[in-house]
Amino acid sequence: PPRPEGTSIDPEADPSFEEARDVLRERFAAFREYVDQLTQEELSRPIDNFTGSVHGSLWVIFGELWAHDRFMNRDLDVIAKS
């Protein structure tokens, strides 16, 4: 399948768990650095092509992370019980 335009998704990729984990850690570190440097003014800044602000987009990101964590832990619990 072709790569979706404007994304970093590679349908042909087949990373190992360790490779995927390392990329995720790097992205979390970069995200953490960005969030740590945010000012109140920057949090209020509107985002192009989004109907909200930086603050609003952070709520979306943290909500997604919470949901992924919730389902990951649910699945790990199921695996551990089997």
N, CA, C and O of each residue as an XYZ file, in Angstrom:
328
protein
N       0.831     -1.202      0.000
C       0.000      0.000      0.000
C       0.866      1.253      0.000
O       1.968      1.245      0.549
N       0.386      2.311     -0.601
C       1.172      3.546     -0.646
C       1.199      4.231      0.716
O       0.318      4.036      1.553
N       2.235      5.037      0.907
C       2.366      5.809      2.144
C       1.341      6.935      2.133
O       1.258      7.679      1.156
N       0.554      7.074      3.208
C      -0.399      8.191      3.273
C       0.345      9.523      3.190
O       1.314      9.753      3.914
N      -0.120     10.390      2.304
C       0.541     11.670      2.082
C       0.535     12.529      3.345
O      -0.479     12.626      4.036
N       1.673     13.147      3.635
C       1.783     14.056      4.774
C       1.942     13.369      6.112
O       1.785     14.005      7.154
N       2.254     12.070      6.105
C       2.428     11.352      7.368
C       3.781     10.650      7.386
O       4.471     10.565      6.369
N       4.134     10.162      8.533
C       5.365      9.383      8.663
C       5.064      7.881      8.656
O       5.940      7.069      8.951
N       3.840      7.522      8.325
C       3.430      6.120      8.321
C       4.067      5.400      7.131
O       3.989      5.865      5.994
N       4.691      4.269      7.413
C       5.285      3.434      6.376
C       4.638      2.062      6.456
O       4.995      1.262      7.322
N       3.680      1.771      5.558
C       2.981      0.485      5.614
C       3.901     -0.724      5.446
O       3.532     -1.835      5.825
N       5.080     -0.523      4.890
C       6.013     -1.625      4.669
C       6.943     -1.857      5.864
O       7.676     -2.846      5.892
N       6.920     -0.974      6.830
C       7.831     -1.082      7.975
C       7.506     -2.326      8.808
O       6.346     -2.711      8.953
N       8.539     -2.930      9.339
C       8.375     -4.110     10.190
C       9.404     -4.037     11.320
O      10.284     -4.890     11.428
N       9.278     -2.989     12.171
C      10.289     -2.811     13.219
C      10.165     -3.876     14.307
O       9.097     -4.446     14.528
N      11.281     -4.125     14.972
C      11.249     -4.994     16.141
C      10.605     -4.223     17.291
O      10.434     -3.006     17.210
N      10.254     -4.922     18.343
C       9.699     -4.250     19.519
C      10.672     -3.202     20.035
O      10.274     -2.083     20.360
N      11.956     -3.566     20.111
C      12.971     -2.664     20.636
C      13.101     -1.406     19.775
O      13.242     -0.304     20.305
N      13.053     -1.567     18.450
C      13.139     -0.406     17.558
C      11.938      0.519     17.745
O      12.089      1.739     17.817
N      10.756     -0.065     17.822
C       9.547      0.739     18.029
C       9.597      1.442     19.382
O       9.249      2.618     19.487
N      10.030      0.725     20.413
C      10.144      1.310     21.751
C      11.108      2.483     21.745
O      10.818      3.523     22.335
N      12.250      2.330     21.086
C      13.252      3.398     21.058
C      12.738      4.639     20.341
O      12.991      5.761     20.779
N      12.014      4.441     19.237
C      11.439      5.582     18.519
C      10.411      6.281     19.405
O      10.384      7.509     19.475
N       9.570      5.506     20.079
C       8.561      6.095     20.963
C       9.220      6.878     22.092
O       8.766      7.971     22.428
N      10.270      6.342     22.675
C      10.984      7.058     23.741
C      11.554      8.376     23.240
O      11.483      9.389     23.936
N      12.119      8.369     22.040
C      12.661      9.605     21.463
C      11.560     10.633     21.247
O      11.746     11.816     21.531
N      10.422     10.186     20.747
C       9.301     11.114     20.501
C       8.738     11.652     21.806
O       8.397     12.832     21.896
N       8.637     10.792     22.823
C       8.170     11.270     24.125
C       9.147     12.280     24.720
O       8.725     13.269     25.319
N      10.428     12.044     24.561
C      11.433     12.974     25.084
C      11.314     14.325     24.384
O      11.375     15.367     25.038
N      11.146     14.318     23.067
C      10.990     15.575     22.320
C       9.702     16.286     22.734
O       9.685     17.507     22.887
N       8.620     15.517     22.915
C       7.349     16.095     23.341
C       7.474     16.700     24.734
O       6.987     17.801     24.989
N       8.124     15.977     25.621
C       8.321     16.468     26.994
C       9.111     17.778     26.989
O       8.776     18.714     27.716
N      10.152     17.838     26.172
C      10.955     19.060     26.067
C      10.101     20.223     25.566
O      10.215     21.340     26.070
N       9.251     19.965     24.582
C       8.361     20.999     24.051
C       7.393     21.479     25.137
O       7.242     22.682     25.349
N       6.745     20.543     25.816
C       5.762     20.906     26.841
C       6.427     21.671     27.984
O       5.863     22.641     28.490
N       7.604     21.248     28.387
C       8.310     21.916     29.486
C       8.634     23.378     29.181
O       8.764     24.192     30.095
N       8.765     23.706     27.897
C       9.135     25.069     27.513
C       7.933     25.968     27.201
O       8.111     27.146     26.893
N       6.727     25.432     27.278
C       5.546     26.221     26.937
C       5.306     27.341     27.948
O       5.446     27.156     29.157
N       4.949     28.483     27.425
C       4.552     29.623     28.259
C       3.029     29.733     28.213
O       2.382     29.102     27.378
N       2.472     30.522     29.095
C       1.023     30.731     29.089
C       0.586     31.336     27.756
O      -0.469     30.985     27.228
N       1.385     32.231     27.223
C       1.063     32.846     25.929
C       1.029     31.797     24.815
O       0.133     31.805     23.971
N       2.005     30.904     24.822
C       2.053     29.864     23.795
C       0.888     28.888     23.949
O       0.347     28.417     22.948
N       0.497     28.580     25.174
C      -0.640     27.683     25.398
C      -1.933     28.255     24.806
O      -2.805     27.506     24.365
N      -2.047     29.570     24.801
C      -3.254     30.234     24.304
C      -3.246     30.435     22.792
O      -4.270     30.796     22.213
N      -2.108     30.206     22.150
C      -1.970     30.469     20.713
C      -2.877     29.551     19.907
O      -2.885     28.337     20.111
N      -3.659     30.152     18.965
C      -4.481     29.328     18.078
C      -3.600     28.510     17.136
O      -2.480     28.910     16.816
N      -4.110     27.374     16.699
C      -3.383     26.510     15.780
C      -4.087     26.520     14.435
O      -5.303     26.339     14.357
N      -3.307     26.735     13.364
C      -3.859     26.696     12.010
C      -4.448     25.316     11.742
O      -3.910     24.307     12.199
N      -5.546     25.273     11.007
C      -6.223     24.020     10.626
C      -6.730     23.228     11.824
O      -6.949     22.021     11.720
N      -6.918     23.890     12.952
C      -7.447     23.263     14.155
C      -8.339     24.290     14.815
O      -7.984     25.469     14.850
N      -9.465     23.896     15.332
C     -10.409     24.859     15.880
C     -10.103     25.220     17.322
O     -10.981     25.685     18.049
N      -8.868     25.011     17.737
C      -8.523     25.306     19.115
C      -7.124     25.875     19.242
O      -6.527     26.352     18.278
N      -6.630     25.808     20.450
C      -5.328     26.374     20.796
C      -4.326     25.258     21.072
O      -4.661     24.075     21.023
N      -3.094     25.656     21.362
C      -2.081     24.689     21.776
C      -2.592     23.928     22.998
O      -2.450     22.707     23.076
N      -3.180     24.644     23.943
C      -3.739     24.022     25.146
C      -4.751     22.938     24.774
O      -4.706     21.835     25.318
N      -5.658     23.247     23.857
C      -6.666     22.278     23.433
C      -6.057     21.067     22.761
O      -6.503     19.939     22.972
N      -5.042     21.300     21.955
C      -4.416     20.163     21.271
C      -3.689     19.269     22.267
O      -3.627     18.055     22.077
N      -3.140     19.856     23.324
C      -2.498     19.037     24.354
C      -3.510     18.133     25.045
O      -3.197     16.988     25.373
N      -4.730     18.641     25.271
C      -5.779     17.815     25.857
C      -6.070     16.615     24.972
O      -6.281     15.508     25.466
N      -6.081     16.840     23.646
C      -6.323     15.739     22.710
C      -5.194     14.715     22.819
O      -5.448     13.515     22.922
N      -3.960     15.184     22.796
C      -2.803     14.286     22.854
C      -2.803     13.497     24.159
O      -2.631     12.278     24.145
N      -2.995     14.183     25.285
C      -2.983     13.481     26.576
C      -4.157     12.512     26.690
O      -4.018     11.448     27.293
N      -5.306     12.862     26.124
C      -6.442     11.950     26.118
C      -6.142     10.685     25.327
O      -6.484      9.579     25.746
N      -5.498     10.861     24.173
C      -5.104      9.704     23.363
C      -4.095      8.829     24.102
O      -4.200      7.603     24.089
N      -3.125      9.459     24.740
C      -2.123      8.699     25.490
C      -2.773      7.931     26.635
O      -2.419      6.780     26.888
N      -3.711      8.552     27.322
C      -4.412      7.886     28.419
C      -5.173      6.669     27.894
O      -5.135      5.599     28.501
N      -5.869      6.837     26.757
C      -6.639      5.725     26.200
C      -5.718      4.581     25.783
O      -6.017      3.416     26.049
N      -4.602      4.904     25.133
C      -3.663      3.855     24.731
C      -3.115      3.120     25.959
O      -3.001      1.895     25.953
N      -2.783      3.861     26.992
C      -2.270      3.245     28.222
C      -3.323      2.324     28.844
O      -3.017      1.216     29.283
N      -4.547      2.798     28.871
C      -5.640      2.014     29.450
C      -5.823      0.690     28.715
O      -5.915     -0.365     29.343
N      -5.876      0.745     27.383
C      -6.085     -0.474     26.609
C      -4.860     -1.377     26.642
O      -4.998     -2.600     26.654
N      -3.674     -0.801     26.655
C      -2.461     -1.603     26.734
C      -2.436     -2.385     28.050
O      -2.149     -3.582     28.060
N      -2.734     -1.707     29.151
C      -2.734     -2.390     30.444
C      -3.850     -3.425     30.533
O      -3.672     -4.482     31.137
N      -4.987     -3.128     29.939
C      -6.076     -4.113     29.905
C      -5.614     -5.367     29.173
O      -5.818     -6.484     29.647
N      -4.991     -5.172     28.017
C      -4.539     -6.316     27.226
C      -3.429     -7.086     27.928
O      -3.402     -8.316     27.876
N      -2.517     -6.380     28.583
C      -1.455     -7.058     29.321
C      -2.025     -7.876     30.471
O      -1.526     -8.962     30.766
N      -3.066     -7.364     31.122
C      -3.726     -8.125     32.185
C      -4.346     -9.409     31.642
O      -4.261    -10.457     32.281
N      -4.968     -9.334     30.468
C      -5.574    -10.517     29.848
C      -4.489    -11.533     29.517
O      -4.660    -12.727     29.764
N      -3.369    -11.066     28.956
C      -2.266    -11.966     28.605
C      -1.704    -12.618     29.864
O      -1.432    -13.818     29.862
N      -1.528    -11.856     30.929
C      -0.969    -12.387     32.159
C      -1.866    -13.447     32.790
O      -1.373    -14.369     33.440
N      -3.170    -13.323     32.603
C      -4.106    -14.280     33.185
C      -4.244    -15.564     32.368
O      -4.822    -16.545     32.837
N      -3.710    -15.554     31.141
C      -3.862    -16.761     30.304
C      -2.671    -17.672     30.364
O      -2.661    -18.718     29.714
